[in-house]
Amino acid sequence: MLKKKNDYSVIVYFEDGTKPKKWTYVDKLNGFSMFLHKSHSTWKYMNVYNRRSAKYIRRFYRDSFIPAHIQE
């Protein structure tokens, strides 16, 4: 079986009240969090969804451990 890629959609919320942003094709969550630290430093938390079913999976806060992939 082939490995699935871009399994997640992520909505990111910001500390400064900026409108939340959505990314639809996210593969590795830990790499995505590094991108957020670099490019969107005011992010507060992100909600992660299964991209194919739109099912909510989990919320991650800025300073928490974020794995590459989540087992559902």
N, CA, C, O and CB atoms as a CASP TS submission, in Angstrom:
PFRMAT TS
TARGET T0000
AUTHOR 0000-0000-0000
METHOD Language model
MODEL 1
PARENT N/A
ATOM      1  N   MET     1       0.840  -1.184   0.000  1.00  0.00           N
ATOM      2  CA  MET     1       0.000   0.000   0.000  1.00  0.00           C
ATOM      3  C   MET     1       0.885   1.246   0.000  1.00  0.00           C
ATOM      4  O   MET     1       1.881   1.308   0.721  1.00  0.00           O
ATOM      5  CB  MET     1      -0.956  -0.001   1.220  1.00  0.00           C
ATOM      6  N   LEU     2       0.524   2.213  -0.793  1.00  0.00           N
ATOM      7  CA  LEU     2       1.290   3.443  -0.873  1.00  0.00           C
ATOM      8  C   LEU     2       1.061   4.317   0.351  1.00  0.00           C
ATOM      9  O   LEU     2      -0.032   4.357   0.915  1.00  0.00           O
ATOM     10  CB  LEU     2       0.930   4.206  -2.135  1.00  0.00           C
ATOM     11  N   LYS     3       2.115   5.010   0.744  1.00  0.00           N
ATOM     12  CA  LYS     3       1.999   5.939   1.863  1.00  0.00           C
ATOM     13  C   LYS     3       1.173   7.137   1.433  1.00  0.00           C
ATOM     14  O   LYS     3       1.390   7.701   0.361  1.00  0.00           O
ATOM     15  CB  LYS     3       3.392   6.386   2.365  1.00  0.00           C
ATOM     16  N   LYS     4       0.235   7.517   2.268  1.00  0.00           N
ATOM     17  CA  LYS     4      -0.576   8.695   1.978  1.00  0.00           C
ATOM     18  C   LYS     4       0.243   9.946   2.234  1.00  0.00           C
ATOM     19  O   LYS     4       1.068   9.980   3.147  1.00  0.00           O
ATOM     20  CB  LYS     4      -1.867   8.705   2.828  1.00  0.00           C
ATOM     21  N   LYS     5       0.020  10.955   1.442  1.00  0.00           N
ATOM     22  CA  LYS     5       0.686  12.236   1.645  1.00  0.00           C
ATOM     23  C   LYS     5      -0.353  13.325   1.764  1.00  0.00           C
ATOM     24  O   LYS     5      -1.485  13.184   1.301  1.00  0.00           O
ATOM     25  CB  LYS     5       1.667  12.544   0.498  1.00  0.00           C
ATOM     26  N   ASN     6       0.046  14.405   2.388  1.00  0.00           N
ATOM     27  CA  ASN     6      -0.838  15.559   2.545  1.00  0.00           C
ATOM     28  C   ASN     6      -2.166  15.157   3.175  1.00  0.00           C
ATOM     29  O   ASN     6      -3.237  15.491   2.669  1.00  0.00           O
ATOM     30  CB  ASN     6      -1.081  16.229   1.194  1.00  0.00           C
ATOM     31  N   ASP     7      -2.075  14.439   4.280  1.00  0.00           N
ATOM     32  CA  ASP     7      -3.261  13.896   4.943  1.00  0.00           C
ATOM     33  C   ASP     7      -4.055  14.927   5.737  1.00  0.00           C
ATOM     34  O   ASP     7      -5.192  14.654   6.122  1.00  0.00           O
ATOM     35  CB  ASP     7      -2.856  12.789   5.853  1.00  0.00           C
ATOM     36  N   TYR     8      -3.490  16.095   5.989  1.00  0.00           N
ATOM     37  CA  TYR     8      -4.104  17.014   6.935  1.00  0.00           C
ATOM     38  C   TYR     8      -4.500  18.348   6.313  1.00  0.00           C
ATOM     39  O   TYR     8      -3.871  18.832   5.371  1.00  0.00           O
ATOM     40  CB  TYR     8      -3.170  17.256   8.075  1.00  0.00           C
ATOM     41  N   SER     9      -5.553  18.921   6.864  1.00  0.00           N
ATOM     42  CA  SER     9      -5.896  20.326   6.676  1.00  0.00           C
ATOM     43  C   SER     9      -5.721  20.965   8.048  1.00  0.00           C
ATOM     44  O   SER     9      -6.048  20.364   9.071  1.00  0.00           O
ATOM     45  CB  SER     9      -7.378  20.522   6.098  1.00  0.00           C
ATOM     46  N   VAL    10      -5.205  22.183   8.060  1.00  0.00           N
ATOM     47  CA  VAL    10      -4.902  22.838   9.327  1.00  0.00           C
ATOM     48  C   VAL    10      -5.465  24.257   9.317  1.00  0.00           C
ATOM     49  O   VAL    10      -5.306  24.995   8.344  1.00  0.00           O
ATOM     50  CB  VAL    10      -3.375  22.857   9.587  1.00  0.00           C
ATOM     51  N   ILE    11      -6.118  24.621  10.404  1.00  0.00           N
ATOM     52  CA  ILE    11      -6.555  26.002  10.606  1.00  0.00           C
ATOM     53  C   ILE    11      -5.743  26.562  11.764  1.00  0.00           C
ATOM     54  O   ILE    11      -5.715  25.991  12.854  1.00  0.00           O
ATOM     55  CB  ILE    11      -8.108  26.093  10.891  1.00  0.00           C
ATOM     56  N   VAL    12      -5.081  27.690  11.512  1.00  0.00           N
ATOM     57  CA  VAL    12      -4.172  28.293  12.494  1.00  0.00           C
ATOM     58  C   VAL    12      -4.797  29.578  13.031  1.00  0.00           C
ATOM     59  O   VAL    12      -5.289  30.411  12.270  1.00  0.00           O
ATOM     60  CB  VAL    12      -2.772  28.583  11.862  1.00  0.00           C
ATOM     61  N   TYR    13      -4.767  29.723  14.360  1.00  0.00           N
ATOM     62  CA  TYR    13      -5.297  30.889  15.040  1.00  0.00           C
ATOM     63  C   TYR    13      -4.134  31.692  15.623  1.00  0.00           C
ATOM     64  O   TYR    13      -3.116  31.126  16.020  1.00  0.00           O
ATOM     65  CB  TYR    13      -6.305  30.476  16.150  1.00  0.00           C
ATOM     66  N   PHE    14      -4.295  33.005  15.670  1.00  0.00           N
ATOM     67  CA  PHE    14      -3.208  33.902  16.054  1.00  0.00           C
ATOM     68  C   PHE    14      -3.507  34.649  17.337  1.00  0.00           C
ATOM     69  O   PHE    14      -4.666  34.906  17.663  1.00  0.00           O
ATOM     70  CB  PHE    14      -2.931  34.887  14.947  1.00  0.00           C
ATOM     71  N   GLU    15      -2.438  35.003  18.075  1.00  0.00           N
ATOM     72  CA  GLU    15      -2.558  35.717  19.345  1.00  0.00           C
ATOM     73  C   GLU    15      -3.110  37.124  19.179  1.00  0.00           C
ATOM     74  O   GLU    15      -3.849  37.610  20.036  1.00  0.00           O
ATOM     75  CB  GLU    15      -1.217  35.781  20.025  1.00  0.00           C
ATOM     76  N   ASP    16      -2.758  37.775  18.090  1.00  0.00           N
ATOM     77  CA  ASP    16      -3.092  39.186  17.915  1.00  0.00           C
ATOM     78  C   ASP    16      -4.481  39.425  17.318  1.00  0.00           C
ATOM     79  O   ASP    16      -4.808  40.549  16.938  1.00  0.00           O
ATOM     80  CB  ASP    16      -2.064  39.834  17.043  1.00  0.00           C
ATOM     81  N   GLY    17      -5.295  38.374  17.236  1.00  0.00           N
ATOM     82  CA  GLY    17      -6.651  38.536  16.737  1.00  0.00           C
ATOM     83  C   GLY    17      -6.768  38.561  15.226  1.00  0.00           C
ATOM     84  O   GLY    17      -7.850  38.815  14.697  1.00  0.00           O
ATOM     85  N   THR    18      -5.680  38.303  14.522  1.00  0.00           N
ATOM     86  CA  THR    18      -5.711  38.210  13.066  1.00  0.00           C
ATOM     87  C   THR    18      -6.658  37.092  12.655  1.00  0.00           C
ATOM     88  O   THR    18      -6.795  36.095  13.363  1.00  0.00           O
ATOM     89  CB  THR    18      -4.291  37.965  12.492  1.00  0.00           C
ATOM     90  N   LYS    19      -7.300  37.257  11.530  1.00  0.00           N
ATOM     91  CA  LYS    19      -8.226  36.244  11.016  1.00  0.00           C
ATOM     92  C   LYS    19      -7.490  34.905  10.850  1.00  0.00           C
ATOM     93  O   LYS    19      -6.375  34.882  10.329  1.00  0.00           O
ATOM     94  CB  LYS    19      -8.848  36.702   9.656  1.00  0.00           C
ATOM     95  N   PRO    20      -8.096  33.790  11.285  1.00  0.00           N
ATOM     96  CA  PRO    20      -7.446  32.476  11.141  1.00  0.00           C
ATOM     97  C   PRO    20      -7.144  32.153   9.675  1.00  0.00           C
ATOM     98  O   PRO    20      -7.857  32.582   8.768  1.00  0.00           O
ATOM     99  CB  PRO    20      -8.336  31.374  11.743  1.00  0.00           C
ATOM    100  N   LYS    21      -6.072  31.388   9.467  1.00  0.00           N
ATOM    101  CA  LYS    21      -5.683  30.978   8.117  1.00  0.00           C
ATOM    102  C   LYS    21      -5.785  29.465   7.999  1.00  0.00           C
ATOM    103  O   LYS    21      -5.561  28.730   8.961  1.00  0.00           O
ATOM    104  CB  LYS    21      -4.245  31.457   7.781  1.00  0.00           C
ATOM    105  N   LYS    22      -6.129  29.019   6.795  1.00  0.00           N
ATOM    106  CA  LYS    22      -6.289  27.584   6.547  1.00  0.00           C
ATOM    107  C   LYS    22      -5.287  27.120   5.497  1.00  0.00           C
ATOM    108  O   LYS    22      -5.080  27.770   4.473  1.00  0.00           O
ATOM    109  CB  LYS    22      -7.733  27.264   6.091  1.00  0.00           C
ATOM    110  N   TRP    23      -4.671  25.976   5.783  1.00  0.00           N
ATOM    111  CA  TRP    23      -3.819  25.292   4.821  1.00  0.00           C
ATOM    112  C   TRP    23      -4.451  23.934   4.565  1.00  0.00           C
ATOM    113  O   TRP    23      -4.780  23.214   5.508  1.00  0.00           O
ATOM    114  CB  TRP    23      -2.333  25.157   5.339  1.00  0.00           C
ATOM    115  N   THR    24      -4.625  23.577   3.292  1.00  0.00           N
ATOM    116  CA  THR    24      -5.363  22.370   2.947  1.00  0.00           C
ATOM    117  C   THR    24      -4.473  21.140   2.788  1.00  0.00           C
ATOM    118  O   THR    24      -4.886  20.048   3.181  1.00  0.00           O
ATOM    119  CB  THR    24      -6.127  22.596   1.682  1.00  0.00           C
ATOM    120  N   TYR    25      -3.299  21.268   2.243  1.00  0.00           N
ATOM    121  CA  TYR    25      -2.446  20.111   1.956  1.00  0.00           C
ATOM    122  C   TYR    25      -1.202  20.144   2.837  1.00  0.00           C
ATOM    123  O   TYR    25      -0.174  20.700   2.451  1.00  0.00           O
ATOM    124  CB  TYR    25      -2.044  20.081   0.462  1.00  0.00           C
ATOM    125  N   VAL    26      -1.303  19.546   4.025  1.00  0.00           N
ATOM    126  CA  VAL    26      -0.182  19.505   4.966  1.00  0.00           C
ATOM    127  C   VAL    26       0.234  18.056   5.145  1.00  0.00           C
ATOM    128  O   VAL    26      -0.605  17.192   5.401  1.00  0.00           O
ATOM    129  CB  VAL    26      -0.562  20.155   6.341  1.00  0.00           C
ATOM    130  N   ASP    27       1.534  17.785   5.010  1.00  0.00           N
ATOM    131  CA  ASP    27       2.028  16.417   5.139  1.00  0.00           C
ATOM    132  C   ASP    27       2.560  16.164   6.551  1.00  0.00           C
ATOM    133  O   ASP    27       1.966  15.395   7.307  1.00  0.00           O
ATOM    134  CB  ASP    27       3.128  16.142   4.098  1.00  0.00           C
ATOM    135  N   LYS    28       3.661  16.797   6.907  1.00  0.00           N
ATOM    136  CA  LYS    28       4.272  16.577   8.224  1.00  0.00           C
ATOM    137  C   LYS    28       3.958  17.751   9.141  1.00  0.00           C
ATOM    138  O   LYS    28       4.302  18.897   8.849  1.00  0.00           O
ATOM    139  CB  LYS    28       5.808  16.383   8.099  1.00  0.00           C
ATOM    140  N   LEU    29       3.306  17.448  10.242  1.00  0.00           N
ATOM    141  CA  LEU    29       2.858  18.502  11.152  1.00  0.00           C
ATOM    142  C   LEU    29       4.018  19.198  11.851  1.00  0.00           C
ATOM    143  O   LEU    29       3.967  20.409  12.070  1.00  0.00           O
ATOM    144  CB  LEU    29       1.915  17.928  12.185  1.00  0.00           C
ATOM    145  N   ASN    30       5.059  18.457  12.202  1.00  0.00           N
ATOM    146  CA  ASN    30       6.194  19.095  12.881  1.00  0.00           C
ATOM    147  C   ASN    30       6.916  20.067  11.942  1.00  0.00           C
ATOM    148  O   ASN    30       7.342  21.137  12.377  1.00  0.00           O
ATOM    149  CB  ASN    30       7.183  18.024  13.400  1.00  0.00           C
ATOM    150  N   GLY    31       7.056  19.717  10.684  1.00  0.00           N
ATOM    151  CA  GLY    31       7.651  20.629   9.708  1.00  0.00           C
ATOM    152  C   GLY    31       6.774  21.849   9.479  1.00  0.00           C
ATOM    153  O   GLY    31       7.273  22.959   9.294  1.00  0.00           O
ATOM    154  N   PHE    32       5.465  21.636   9.491  1.00  0.00           N
ATOM    155  CA  PHE    32       4.531  22.748   9.335  1.00  0.00           C
ATOM    156  C   PHE    32       4.637  23.702  10.522  1.00  0.00           C
ATOM    157  O   PHE    32       4.567  24.918  10.342  1.00  0.00           O
ATOM    158  CB  PHE    32       3.087  22.228   9.193  1.00  0.00           C
ATOM    159  N   SER    33       4.803  23.170  11.728  1.00  0.00           N
ATOM    160  CA  SER    33       4.933  24.047  12.905  1.00  0.00           C
ATOM    161  C   SER    33       6.223  24.866  12.832  1.00  0.00           C
ATOM    162  O   SER    33       6.250  26.015  13.274  1.00  0.00           O
ATOM    163  CB  SER    33       4.908  23.212  14.212  1.00  0.00           C
ATOM    164  N   MET    34       7.289  24.288  12.279  1.00  0.00           N
ATOM    165  CA  MET    34       8.533  25.055  12.098  1.00  0.00           C
ATOM    166  C   MET    34       8.312  26.192  11.094  1.00  0.00           C
ATOM    167  O   MET    34       8.818  27.299  11.282  1.00  0.00           O
ATOM    168  CB  MET    34       9.688  24.126  11.615  1.00  0.00           C
ATOM    169  N   PHE    35       7.562  25.913  10.039  1.00  0.00           N
ATOM    170  CA  PHE    35       7.197  26.962   9.075  1.00  0.00           C
ATOM    171  C   PHE    35       6.418  28.071   9.773  1.00  0.00           C
ATOM    172  O   PHE    35       6.670  29.251   9.529  1.00  0.00           O
ATOM    173  CB  PHE    35       6.361  26.371   7.910  1.00  0.00           C
ATOM    174  N   LEU    36       5.470  27.703  10.642  1.00  0.00           N
ATOM    175  CA  LEU    36       4.688  28.711  11.359  1.00  0.00           C
ATOM    176  C   LEU    36       5.564  29.562  12.268  1.00  0.00           C
ATOM    177  O   LEU    36       5.392  30.779  12.330  1.00  0.00           O
ATOM    178  CB  LEU    36       3.592  28.042  12.177  1.00  0.00           C
ATOM    179  N   HIS    37       6.504  28.934  12.977  1.00  0.00           N
ATOM    180  CA  HIS    37       7.409  29.691  13.857  1.00  0.00           C
ATOM    181  C   HIS    37       8.207  30.718  13.057  1.00  0.00           C
ATOM    182  O   HIS    37       8.455  31.828  13.528  1.00  0.00           O
ATOM    183  CB  HIS    37       8.370  28.735  14.602  1.00  0.00           C
ATOM    184  N   LYS    38       8.604  30.340  11.855  1.00  0.00           N
ATOM    185  CA  LYS    38       9.433  31.218  11.041  1.00  0.00           C
ATOM    186  C   LYS    38       8.619  32.299  10.323  1.00  0.00           C
ATOM    187  O   LYS    38       9.009  33.467  10.322  1.00  0.00           O
ATOM    188  CB  LYS    38      10.199  30.399  10.029  1.00  0.00           C
ATOM    189  N   SER    39       7.497  31.920   9.715  1.00  0.00           N
ATOM    190  CA  SER    39       6.755  32.841   8.852  1.00  0.00           C
ATOM    191  C   SER    39       5.551  33.507   9.513  1.00  0.00           C
ATOM    192  O   SER    39       5.119  34.573   9.073  1.00  0.00           O
ATOM    193  CB  SER    39       6.294  32.113   7.647  1.00  0.00           C
ATOM    194  N   HIS    40       5.012  32.902  10.551  1.00  0.00           N
ATOM    195  CA  HIS    40       3.824  33.436  11.231  1.00  0.00           C
ATOM    196  C   HIS    40       4.047  33.328  12.736  1.00  0.00           C
ATOM    197  O   HIS    40       3.394  32.537  13.416  1.00  0.00           O
ATOM    198  CB  HIS    40       2.517  32.667  10.799  1.00  0.00           C
ATOM    199  N   SER    41       4.959  34.116  13.239  1.00  0.00           N
ATOM    200  CA  SER    41       5.437  33.964  14.614  1.00  0.00           C
ATOM    201  C   SER    41       4.387  34.239  15.688  1.00  0.00           C
ATOM    202  O   SER    41       4.609  33.902  16.851  1.00  0.00           O
ATOM    203  CB  SER    41       6.591  34.869  14.832  1.00  0.00           C
ATOM    204  N   THR    42       3.261  34.834  15.336  1.00  0.00           N
ATOM    205  CA  THR    42       2.244  35.138  16.347  1.00  0.00           C
ATOM    206  C   THR    42       1.175  34.056  16.444  1.00  0.00           C
ATOM    207  O   THR    42       0.127  34.292  17.044  1.00  0.00           O
ATOM    208  CB  THR    42       1.591  36.467  16.037  1.00  0.00           C
ATOM    209  N   TRP    43       1.409  32.879  15.873  1.00  0.00           N
ATOM    210  CA  TRP    43       0.379  31.835  15.941  1.00  0.00           C
ATOM    211  C   TRP    43       0.238  31.332  17.372  1.00  0.00           C
ATOM    212  O   TRP    43       1.217  31.243  18.113  1.00  0.00           O
ATOM    213  CB  TRP    43       0.719  30.660  14.990  1.00  0.00           C
ATOM    214  N   LYS    44      -0.980  31.008  17.743  1.00  0.00           N
ATOM    215  CA  LYS    44      -1.296  30.577  19.106  1.00  0.00           C
ATOM    216  C   LYS    44      -1.557  29.069  19.158  1.00  0.00           C
ATOM    217  O   LYS    44      -0.971  28.368  19.983  1.00  0.00           O
ATOM    218  CB  LYS    44      -2.520  31.344  19.639  1.00  0.00           C
ATOM    219  N   TYR    45      -2.430  28.570  18.285  1.00  0.00           N
ATOM    220  CA  TYR    45      -2.713  27.135  18.216  1.00  0.00           C
ATOM    221  C   TYR    45      -3.220  26.779  16.829  1.00  0.00           C
ATOM    222  O   TYR    45      -3.605  27.648  16.046  1.00  0.00           O
ATOM    223  CB  TYR    45      -3.745  26.720  19.292  1.00  0.00           C
ATOM    224  N   MET    46      -3.211  25.481  16.542  1.00  0.00           N
ATOM    225  CA  MET    46      -3.725  25.013  15.255  1.00  0.00           C
ATOM    226  C   MET    46      -4.631  23.813  15.479  1.00  0.00           C
ATOM    227  O   MET    46      -4.345  22.938  16.297  1.00  0.00           O
ATOM    228  CB  MET    46      -2.565  24.648  14.291  1.00  0.00           C
ATOM    229  N   ASN    47      -5.718  23.792  14.741  1.00  0.00           N
ATOM    230  CA  ASN    47      -6.624  22.656  14.735  1.00  0.00           C
ATOM    231  C   ASN    47      -6.295  21.815  13.508  1.00  0.00           C
ATOM    232  O   ASN    47      -6.167  22.340  12.402  1.00  0.00           O
ATOM    233  CB  ASN    47      -8.126  23.115  14.733  1.00  0.00           C
ATOM    234  N   VAL    48      -6.159  20.514  13.709  1.00  0.00           N
ATOM    235  CA  VAL    48      -5.779  19.605  12.629  1.00  0.00           C
ATOM    236  C   VAL    48      -6.981  18.740  12.266  1.00  0.00           C
ATOM    237  O   VAL    48      -7.675  18.210  13.134  1.00  0.00           O
ATOM    238  CB  VAL    48      -4.561  18.719  13.042  1.00  0.00           C
ATOM    239  N   TYR    49      -7.207  18.612  10.962  1.00  0.00           N
ATOM    240  CA  TYR    49      -8.333  17.841  10.429  1.00  0.00           C
ATOM    241  C   TYR    49      -7.829  16.827   9.415  1.00  0.00           C
ATOM    242  O   TYR    49      -6.802  17.042   8.771  1.00  0.00           O
ATOM    243  CB  TYR    49      -9.387  18.774   9.783  1.00  0.00           C
ATOM    244  N   ASN    50      -8.554  15.720   9.275  1.00  0.00           N
ATOM    245  CA  ASN    50      -8.285  14.783   8.194  1.00  0.00           C
ATOM    246  C   ASN    50      -8.723  15.465   6.908  1.00  0.00           C
ATOM    247  O   ASN    50      -9.882  15.860   6.775  1.00  0.00           O
ATOM    248  CB  ASN    50      -9.028  13.404   8.409  1.00  0.00           C
ATOM    249  N   ARG    51      -7.809  15.602   5.967  1.00  0.00           N
ATOM    250  CA  ARG    51      -8.113  16.344   4.751  1.00  0.00           C
ATOM    251  C   ARG    51      -9.210  15.685   3.919  1.00  0.00           C
ATOM    252  O   ARG    51     -10.028  16.378   3.313  1.00  0.00           O
ATOM    253  CB  ARG    51      -6.865  16.492   3.919  1.00  0.00           C
ATOM    254  N   ARG    52      -9.234  14.373   3.886  1.00  0.00           N
ATOM    255  CA  ARG    52     -10.180  13.663   3.028  1.00  0.00           C
ATOM    256  C   ARG    52     -11.598  13.614   3.607  1.00  0.00           C
ATOM    257  O   ARG    52     -12.574  13.730   2.865  1.00  0.00           O
ATOM    258  CB  ARG    52      -9.687  12.259   2.787  1.00  0.00           C
ATOM    259  N   SER    53     -11.715  13.443   4.921  1.00  0.00           N
ATOM    260  CA  SER    53     -13.042  13.324   5.534  1.00  0.00           C
ATOM    261  C   SER    53     -13.489  14.593   6.254  1.00  0.00           C
ATOM    262  O   SER    53     -14.656  14.707   6.628  1.00  0.00           O
ATOM    263  CB  SER    53     -13.050  12.172   6.505  1.00  0.00           C
ATOM    264  N   ALA    54     -12.587  15.542   6.453  1.00  0.00           N
ATOM    265  CA  ALA    54     -12.841  16.795   7.185  1.00  0.00           C
ATOM    266  C   ALA    54     -13.111  16.556   8.670  1.00  0.00           C
ATOM    267  O   ALA    54     -13.630  17.439   9.352  1.00  0.00           O
ATOM    268  CB  ALA    54     -14.026  17.529   6.565  1.00  0.00           C
ATOM    269  N   LYS    55     -12.766  15.388   9.169  1.00  0.00           N
ATOM    270  CA  LYS    55     -12.963  15.052  10.585  1.00  0.00           C
ATOM    271  C   LYS    55     -11.889  15.749  11.439  1.00  0.00           C
ATOM    272  O   LYS    55     -10.699  15.712  11.124  1.00  0.00           O
ATOM    273  CB  LYS    55     -12.914  13.500  10.799  1.00  0.00           C
ATOM    274  N   TYR    56     -12.345  16.381  12.522  1.00  0.00           N
ATOM    275  CA  TYR    56     -11.421  17.013  13.467  1.00  0.00           C
ATOM    276  C   TYR    56     -10.587  15.929  14.137  1.00  0.00           C
ATOM    277  O   TYR    56     -11.110  14.894  14.551  1.00  0.00           O
ATOM    278  CB  TYR    56     -12.191  17.860  14.531  1.00  0.00           C
ATOM    279  N   ILE    57      -9.263  16.183  14.242  1.00  0.00           N
ATOM    280  CA  ILE    57      -8.369  15.205  14.866  1.00  0.00           C
ATOM    281  C   ILE    57      -7.874  15.709  16.219  1.00  0.00           C
ATOM    282  O   ILE    57      -8.066  15.054  17.243  1.00  0.00           O
ATOM    283  CB  ILE    57      -7.173  14.903  13.943  1.00  0.00           C
ATOM    284  N   ARG    58      -7.234  16.884  16.213  1.00  0.00           N
ATOM    285  CA  ARG    58      -6.593  17.340  17.448  1.00  0.00           C
ATOM    286  C   ARG    58      -6.177  18.805  17.342  1.00  0.00           C
ATOM    287  O   ARG    58      -6.014  19.347  16.249  1.00  0.00           O
ATOM    288  CB  ARG    58      -5.371  16.468  17.771  1.00  0.00           C
ATOM    289  N   ARG    59      -6.010  19.433  18.515  1.00  0.00           N
ATOM    290  CA  ARG    59      -5.495  20.799  18.598  1.00  0.00           C
ATOM    291  C   ARG    59      -4.083  20.753  19.169  1.00  0.00           C
ATOM    292  O   ARG    59      -3.802  20.012  20.112  1.00  0.00           O
ATOM    293  CB  ARG    59      -6.423  21.703  19.473  1.00  0.00           C
ATOM    294  N   PHE    60      -3.202  21.556  18.583  1.00  0.00           N
ATOM    295  CA  PHE    60      -1.838  21.695  19.079  1.00  0.00           C
ATOM    296  C   PHE    60      -1.577  23.154  19.393  1.00  0.00           C
ATOM    297  O   PHE    60      -1.899  24.042  18.603  1.00  0.00           O
ATOM    298  CB  PHE    60      -0.808  21.159  18.053  1.00  0.00           C
ATOM    299  N   TYR    61      -0.980  23.396  20.574  1.00  0.00           N
ATOM    300  CA  TYR    61      -0.604  24.742  20.964  1.00  0.00           C
ATOM    301  C   TYR    61       0.843  25.000  20.566  1.00  0.00           C
ATOM    302  O   TYR    61       1.618  24.071  20.337  1.00  0.00           O
ATOM    303  CB  TYR    61      -0.802  24.952  22.480  1.00  0.00           C
ATOM    304  N   ARG    62       1.182  26.264  20.491  1.00  0.00           N
ATOM    305  CA  ARG    62       2.488  26.710  20.004  1.00  0.00           C
ATOM    306  C   ARG    62       3.673  26.013  20.688  1.00  0.00           C
ATOM    307  O   ARG    62       4.603  25.586  20.005  1.00  0.00           O
ATOM    308  CB  ARG    62       2.609  28.197  20.196  1.00  0.00           C
ATOM    309  N   ASP    63       3.657  25.893  21.988  1.00  0.00           N
ATOM    310  CA  ASP    63       4.808  25.360  22.717  1.00  0.00           C
ATOM    311  C   ASP    63       4.685  23.879  23.065  1.00  0.00           C
ATOM    312  O   ASP    63       5.453  23.377  23.885  1.00  0.00           O
ATOM    313  CB  ASP    63       5.008  26.143  23.975  1.00  0.00           C
ATOM    314  N   SER    64       3.736  23.174  22.460  1.00  0.00           N
ATOM    315  CA  SER    64       3.580  21.748  22.744  1.00  0.00           C
ATOM    316  C   SER    64       4.370  20.901  21.751  1.00  0.00           C
ATOM    317  O   SER    64       4.788  21.386  20.699  1.00  0.00           O
ATOM    318  CB  SER    64       2.097  21.356  22.709  1.00  0.00           C
ATOM    319  N   PHE    65       4.566  19.637  22.096  1.00  0.00           N
ATOM    320  CA  PHE    65       5.228  18.701  21.183  1.00  0.00           C
ATOM    321  C   PHE    65       4.264  18.395  20.034  1.00  0.00           C
ATOM    322  O   PHE    65       3.097  18.072  20.257  1.00  0.00           O
ATOM    323  CB  PHE    65       5.661  17.378  21.929  1.00  0.00           C
ATOM    324  N   ILE    66       4.765  18.501  18.816  1.00  0.00           N
ATOM    325  CA  ILE    66       3.944  18.240  17.636  1.00  0.00           C
ATOM    326  C   ILE    66       4.618  17.138  16.819  1.00  0.00           C
ATOM    327  O   ILE    66       5.702  17.354  16.277  1.00  0.00           O
ATOM    328  CB  ILE    66       3.747  19.543  16.777  1.00  0.00           C
ATOM    329  N   PRO    67       3.997  15.965  16.721  1.00  0.00           N
ATOM    330  CA  PRO    67       4.595  14.860  15.964  1.00  0.00           C
ATOM    331  C   PRO    67       4.449  15.089  14.462  1.00  0.00           C
ATOM    332  O   PRO    67       3.680  15.950  14.034  1.00  0.00           O
ATOM    333  CB  PRO    67       3.945  13.522  16.360  1.00  0.00           C
ATOM    334  N   ALA    68       5.183  14.321  13.669  1.00  0.00           N
ATOM    335  CA  ALA    68       5.088  14.425  12.218  1.00  0.00           C
ATOM    336  C   ALA    68       3.727  13.973  11.721  1.00  0.00           C
ATOM    337  O   ALA    68       3.126  14.608  10.855  1.00  0.00           O
ATOM    338  CB  ALA    68       6.182  13.607  11.555  1.00  0.00           C
ATOM    339  N   HIS    69       3.247  12.863  12.279  1.00  0.00           N
ATOM    340  CA  HIS    69       1.961  12.302  11.867  1.00  0.00           C
ATOM    341  C   HIS    69       1.173  11.877  13.113  1.00  0.00           C
ATOM    342  O   HIS    69       1.748  11.634  14.174  1.00  0.00           O
ATOM    343  CB  HIS    69       2.167  11.089  10.899  1.00  0.00           C
ATOM    344  N   ILE    70      -0.147  11.794  12.963  1.00  0.00           N
ATOM    345  CA  ILE    70      -1.030  11.411  14.063  1.00  0.00           C
ATOM    346  C   ILE    70      -1.723  10.124  13.678  1.00  0.00           C
ATOM    347  O   ILE    70      -2.228   9.986  12.564  1.00  0.00           O
ATOM    348  CB  ILE    70      -2.068  12.531  14.388  1.00  0.00           C
ATOM    349  N   GLN    71      -1.746   9.177  14.609  1.00  0.00           N
ATOM    350  CA  GLN    71      -2.508   7.955  14.390  1.00  0.00           C
ATOM    351  C   GLN    71      -3.959   8.213  14.765  1.00  0.00           C
ATOM    352  O   GLN    71      -4.248   8.648  15.880  1.00  0.00           O
ATOM    353  CB  GLN    71      -1.923   6.770  15.211  1.00  0.00           C
ATOM    354  N   GLU    72      -4.864   7.950  13.845  1.00  0.00           N
ATOM    355  CA  GLU    72      -6.289   8.176  14.135  1.00  0.00           C
ATOM    356  C   GLU    72      -6.928   6.940  14.689  1.00  0.00           C
ATOM    357  O   GLU    72      -8.121   6.944  14.992  1.00  0.00           O
ATOM    358  CB  GLU    72      -7.035   8.622  12.890  1.00  0.00           C
TER
END
